[in-house]
Amino acid sequence: MRSTIRDLSTRPRIVIVGAGFAGFHAARRLHRLAKGRAEIVVINPTDYFSYLPLLPEVAAGILDPRAVTVPLATSLRGVRLLPGEVSAIDLDRRSVSFVDPDQRDHTTGYDRLILTPGSVNKLLPVPGVCEYAHGFRTVAEALFLRDHLIAQIELADASDDPAERSARCTFVVVGAGYTGTEVAAACQLFTRRAADQRTGLAAEPLRWLLIDIADRVLPELDQRLSATAERVLRGRGVEIHTGTSVSSATAEGVELSTGEFVPTRSLVWCVGVRPDPLIEGLGLPTEKGRLCVDEYLSLPDRPEVFACGDAAAVPDLTRPGQVTPMTAQHAQRQGKQVAENVAASFGTGRMRPYRHHDLGFAVDLGGFAAAANPFHVPLSGPTAKAVTRGYHLAAIPANRARIAADWLLDAVLPPQVVRLGLVQPGEVPLDADHA
């Protein structure tokens, strides 16, 4: 049965689809600007905003998963929250349809629409990947990976077959971008610490491979960050295979494009992301799957509709002819700008084009290692680590004390290597439409 959620007042209704970096910051800024003069509605599958850059530390057992999730109810007070997955948007009727957690259909109207559905795992036509690889875009996927890594260590310790022990102690990460590099760095240290707790594996070599078709790790970032990351990872024994891809995956391992077959039970897919499939269904102009918008983050022919973040191809005014990359830094700032432009469309302030020069990037490499270039000043080692953690504490909207406490405890206490079994493989399929 379909229900229609009606306006609670005569105030204009602004509907925001998605509460990722762009949607969350758009809702928070818009609520402050509207000052009660507009009804702000957020439709999101979860009741929290997930701070994705810290997920590798969740997978490595450093951070409690609750520390990287910001509850929407407490952080977006005054904003109406509708839990559900958007299924369709009728631009002519100005309505959004969604399915709630009980699988009931609803429809709500809007006066202004902000599309920020984010992105999902990017898949390639590689045989066996959907069946045997594990994605890394959500808290659930990070928790599953942590349990999976522990399980491999436990099963390797229990096995008397040298071939099985070796395969279970081999881990393959595909994608040497920001996420894949941090996952390999953090989880390699975690598995080593876990293995050291078991007498039978204390001397067992753990093999980690980081694979990318590009010619270097972190190909989208400054070359100095790339060199630092590669030096640190190779120093720990991580095998970096650039100019290489995966040809196929099976339950027994993966075949590389070089022809080498790597026996493994762990394939982590960090190839990249693609815009949420919701955008394709709108029938509007796109660029590489991203919705085409102008510099004011609005659709040229539909001034009541705005879009930003990973789902939108936003013109990069600092690099004429290009669009802004799909990064959290841009999504967060676009979310704030779109809020100001939507408010301006109702008479509060004035619309401004989105323009942002990147402030540099920080890559956590586990332990005391990191690479950063704040304001394009290259840093490495403990100094970069301090900058990296300081940046995350400043960027996350809440939970700073919890995160700092977890970091302190991890530095002085041994890891708790326990499988919780909270997320089963079937609950985090790699080919899911929504991440």
Order of alpha helices (4+ residues) and beta strands (2+ residues): beta-beta-alpha-beta-beta-alpha-beta-alpha-beta-beta-beta-beta-beta-beta-alpha-alpha-alpha-beta-alpha-beta-alpha-beta-beta-beta-beta-beta-beta-beta-beta-beta-beta-beta-alpha-beta-beta-beta-alpha-alpha
